[in-house]
Amino acid sequence: MIVEYIRYRVPTDPAAFEAAYERACASLRAAPQCLAYELTRCEEAPEHYVLRIEWTSTEAHLQGFRRGPEFGPFFQAIRPYVAQIEEMRHYAPTALVWRR
């Protein structure tokens, strides 16, 4: 499992951004490569968002999801916000984790 983090700066109309991701996430739920996702919004700077997606692997994301039938509708929904991406990277978990 790997985690993709996508950082956005959305200076205007956050409701439209969240609605676009609500539509796009239907494609994530349908994709077997996607294990989970979460969209968070910064409290101190509300124009900043982080989308966290758990994928089975980087290859499954890039070669499976992006070449599969779910990617088209996903990308169509978020296309207006692609230019607002500040970072998009895959991260591997480490042994250091704790949850209450």
N, C-alpha and C positions, 0 to 999 in steps of 0.2 A: 504494500500500500504506500502511496505517495500522496502528498498534499500540495495542491496548486493554490497559490495566493495571487489574487488579482486586486491591485489597489487602484481605486478610481478617485478622481476629483471631479465632482459634479456640482458646479457652482449655481446652477439654476434648475428649477423644477424637479426636486427630489422625488416627488410623488410619481412623475412620469417614469423616472429611472427605476424606481421600485416596481412599478406596474410592468415595465418591460421585462424585468428579471422574473417577475411572477409568471409571465408567459413563457419565457425562455426556460425556466426550471422544469417545466413539464417535459422538455426534451432530456434534461439531465435525469429525471426520475425514470424515464423510459430506457435510458442507455445502460446496458449491463456493465459497462466499464466504470460507471459512477457509483460510488458507495455512499456518499453523503455530500451535503453542501450546506453552507450557512452564509447569509449576507448580513454584515454588521455595519453599523453607522457610528462614526466617531462622535462622542458627546462633546468634546472640547472644540472640534472643528467639524460641524455637521455636514459640510460639503464633501467630506472624505468617507469613503466606503471601502470595506475589504470583503471580497468574496473568497470563501475558503471552500475548495472542492477536494474531496477524497476520491482518488482514482485507484484502480487496481494496480496500475503501473504507469509510468510516463509513456511508454510505448503504446499501451492500451488507449491512453488519451489521444496521443498524436496520430497513431496509425489506425486505431479502431474507431473511436468516437468521431474524430475529425473527418474520417472517410466514410462514416456510416450515415444512415438515413436521418438520425436525430440532429446532426450538426446543422443542416440547412435551416430548419425552423428556429433552432437556438440562435444561430448567428443573425438571422433576419430580425429577431426581436431585439437584439442588443447592438446591432450595427450602428445606430446613431451615437453610441457611447464609446466606441472603440478608440476614438481619438483622445478620450479622457482617461485612458489607462496610463497609470504612472509606473506600474510594475506588474509583470506577469511571469511567475517562475514556479518551478516544481521543487519541493523540499522533501527530503527523506526524514522520517522520524528517527529520533535518537532514543537511547535507553532511558533518558531523563524525562519522566512523565509522572504526574501525580494529579489526582482529582479527588475532591471530597464528595 
